[in-house]
Amino acid sequence: MEGSPLGEHRDVVVVTGAGGMGTAVARRLGSGRVVFLAEASPDQLDRAVDALRAEGYEVEGMVVDVCDRASVQRLAEAAADAGRLTAVVHTAGVSAATASVRTILEVNMVGTAHVLDAFEPLAVRGTAMVCVSSMAGHYASLSQEQESVLATAPAEELLALDFLTTVGDDGIKAYILSKRANHVRVEAAALAWSRRGARVNSVSPGVISTAMAKAEAESASGADMLKLLEACGAGRSGTPQEIASAVAYLTGPDSLYVNGTDLLVDGGQAAWIRRHRMT
């Protein structure tokens, strides 16, 4: 596709993560566009690419490790060379039920920093990026100084921040901190994106029906997660398509004045925790 005289006239969508949310986003945004789908697992990537192509989408699959800056940079450059960078949606991530503390911090926190860093210089007027974070990020207990450091420290220095030692071997604490890092890094990045005529926001899903959520439901904290869905009134998990709808809004023409913020899509779970849960 590189070097094609039509390349600069094609609209390109980049999606990191070929899981339930990533493929739902690719389907929602990909019609009539070139989709670059990035995933660390070659097998999962192949399955997703084959399924999307069978449905008529034009998809380029790339094996990408978001923990590796060079790997992310190759993705960004390939996508920008293929046409006009319309949307970048970063869904790649791991949970406390499926990964170690180190992996959670590397993938969710450092990986997100790499994606933001790689795509910002290539953004053009109208480009919109969305980082999929989590409602968990809204429960972090960090000082203003700690959040400021999380928001602005170079990606290669994040894992060495002294206050990360408070996480210990607690995967849930690591997950909460990593997702709060997503929020504040998006806030800090918004100015640079805005100066390019582009935008960057985050979405914070609650419990969504994906393979990752299934693993969480079967973990030690799974029962509490399911009780929360009942207590807040939602009574169900969300669907990947509902997250894709939120992403479509944040990357579309109805949100041109929305930049540097987070959209909770959690069925009211965060609101219940803040205002109704007994402490």
Residue, then its C-alpha position, 0 to 999 in steps of 0.5 A: m500500500e505504501g507508495s500508492p498514488l491513492g494512499e494519501h486519499r485513504d482514511v486509515v483507522v488503527v486499533t490496538g488489541a484484537g480482543g472483544m473490544g478491539t474487533a468491535v471497534a474495528r467493525r464500527l469504524g472500519s467500513g470504507r476505511v483501511v484498518f490497521l489491527a495490531e495485536a501481540s498474539p499472532d494467533q489471535l491477530d490472524r483469527a481477527v483479521d480473517a474474520l474481518r476480511a470475511e465480512g468485507y473489511e480491508v484489514e492490515g494485521m501487524v504483530v505489535d508489542v506495545c511494551d516495545r517502543a520500536s514496535v509501536q513506532r513501526l505500526a504508527e509509521a506504517a499506518a500514516d504511510a497508508g493514508r490519512l490517519t483518521a482514528v487511533v483506538h488503543t484497546a490493548g491491555v491486561s487485567a489483574a486476573t490474567a497478568s503479573v504486577r510487572t506485566i500490568l504496569e508494562v502493558n497498561m501504563v508504559g504501553t499506553a505511553h508508547v502509543l500516545d508518543a508514537f502517534e502524536p507526531l503523525a496526527v493530522r487535522g481531524t485525527a482522533m485518538v481514544c485510549v480504552s482505560s477502565m472505571a478502576g482508574h477512577y478509584a486511584s488514591l494518588s496525590q496531585e504530585q504523583e499524578s503529575v509525574l504519572a502524566t508527564a514522566p518519559a515512558e522509559e522512566l515510568l516503571a522506576l517511579d518510587f511510589l510504584t513500590t506501594v503496589g507490592d505484589d497486589g495486581i488489583k492495585a497495579y491495575i487501578l494505578s495503571k488505568r489512572a495513568n491512562h487518564v492523566r497521560v491523556e489529559a497531559a497529551a491533549l494540548a499537543w494533539s489540539r495544536r495539530g488540529a487533533r484530539v485525544n480522549s479516553v473511555s473507561p468501561g465497567v464490566i464488559s462481556t469479553a474473555m478478559a472479563k470472564a477471567e475476572a469473574e472467575s477470579a477471587s474478586g469475581a463475586d464482588m464484581l457481579k454483586l456490584l452490577e446488581a447493586c448499581g442497578a445495571g443488572r448486566s455486563g456491558t457489551p463490546q458494541e456499547i464501547a464501540s459506540a462510545v468510541a465512535y462518538l469520540t472519534g466522530p464529528d459530534s465530539l469535535y469540542v471534546n478533548g483531554t477527558d474521560l468518558l465512563v461507560d459503566g452502567g452507573q457502577a462508579a456513581w453507585i460506589r461514590r454515592h451509595r456504597m456503605t463505607 
